Amino acid sequence: MEEIHTEHYIKVPSAILDDPTLTPAEFRIIMHIVRQTIGFQKRSDGISYSQFSEATGMSRRTVIETIKTLQRKRMISVHHQKKSSGAATFNRYALGSYWNFAKNEGVGCSAKSARGGAKSAPTILELQQIDDDGGVYTDFDDPTSQAIRYAKENFEMFIEFLLNKRKGSVGVKPVEDLGRYRISVRRGLDRRDDLTIDNAYRFFRMRMERDK
């Protein structure tokens, strides 16, 4: 029998896999949140609508409507963030109180859905809690921060990635002043500008896939 390499897998609570009430769209959204939280041993993660669309293959409109439905059902928690400037930015997501996961610091913990019935949920996190530092998230271990840090550490490659992306985009003017463009991109990374963050995330994923 071929050996299974567990590093390519994440632990998904059985309560989620067994829930018959989830629509296909809801399941896709929840599974992406699971990947970005449990998969990286985080309680919550900042995810943009563009990242949800890319990961699930759904339109932005469907993503937004599905997130609202899941939030009403308390299947996910949504924490609205703001930049240090006060402007709104992408939200942070975690699994919601519907799942009622028990706190456990060990390898596994039990889970009970709102419909009742204990189920096995192998996770080391207390998933209901969302880190809240007043709207400015500074943990460098979450995927978004990893992408920002990676883009800064490989800045020239990131610039090349952005320039190539512009060349392939219809109606986008070429960069006339590369020096100013570099400054603008650095500021976007520092301020966590939504478009720059999306590009950094795509760049990070592309490089990680290439390095496998």
Number of C-alpha atoms within 10 A of each C-alpha: 3 4 5 8 7 8 6 7 10 15 15 17 21 17 21 20 11 11 13 8 9 15 10 9 17 18 18 19 21 22 19 17 22 26 18 22 22 26 16 15 17 21 22 27 28 23 20 18 17 17 16 20 17 12 13 16 13 16 13 15 11 14 21 14 13 19 23 14 14 21 17 11 13 16 22 23 24 20 18 14 20 16 16 13 7 10 9 14 18 20 18 22 25 26 28 20 17 18 22 19 25 17 16 14 11 10 10 17 19 18 23 18 19 13 9 10 9 13 17 15 20 19 25 18 21 18 24 20 14 19 16 13 9 10 18 13 18 9 11 12 14 19 20 22 21 16 23 25 18 17 23 18 11 12 16 12 14 20 19 11 16 16 15 11 12 15 13 9 10 7 8 10 9 11 12 8 8 12 9 11 14 15 10 13 18 17 13 16 21 14 14 20 17 16 13 21 23 20 19 26 21 16 21 22 14 12 13 10 9 8 7 5
